[in-house]
Amino acid sequence: MIKKITIKANDFFELLKLKGESMWDIFAQIIDGEEKEITFVNDKDEYLFHYVLPTTVEKMKEDQILFSKEYAGKISGIN
């Protein structure tokens, strides 16, 4: 069974700015061989988008290029 993680997008991205890290840095830290579905929601807990975190950092890096292009507009419109 896939583990589900829900993240409040605005808070998450503000924290990343403060820490000087990217979401990919954080994702790499939680890869443990088990797929995880990460769902991003707004401050009203409304769905924005999701990402299935793969089991390896190598696969995540492949996904990073596609994900960044596909969701760049959604991420910038969170505030």
RARAHU-V685112 format. One record per backbone hydrogen bond with DSSP energy under -1.0 kcal/mol. NH is the residue of the N-H (numbers start at 1). CO is the residue of the C=O. E is the energy in kcal/mol with one decimal. If there is no record, write none. Layout:
# RARAHU-V685112
NH_CO_E, NH_CO_E
This chain:
# RARAHU-V685112
3_35_-1.5, 5_37_-3.1, 7_39_-3.2, 9_41_-2.7, 12_8_-2.4, 13_9_-2.8, 14_10_-2.1, 15_11_-2.4, 16_12_-2.1, 17_13_-1.9, 18_14_-2.1, 19_15_-2.4, 20_16_-1.6, 21_16_-1.8, 26_22_-1.6, 27_23_-3.0, 28_24_-2.4, 29_25_-1.3, 30_26_-1.0, 36_53_-1.5, 37_3_-3.2, 38_51_-3.4, 39_5_-3.3, 40_49_-3.3, 41_7_-2.6, 42_46_-2.2, 45_42_-2.0, 48_40_-2.7, 49_40_-1.2, 51_38_-2.4, 53_36_-3.3, 60_56_-1.8, 61_57_-2.4, 62_58_-1.4, 63_59_-2.2, 64_60_-1.9, 67_63_-3.1, 68_64_-2.4, 69_65_-1.6, 70_66_-2.6, 71_67_-2.7, 75_71_-2.6, 76_72_-1.9, 78_75_-1.4
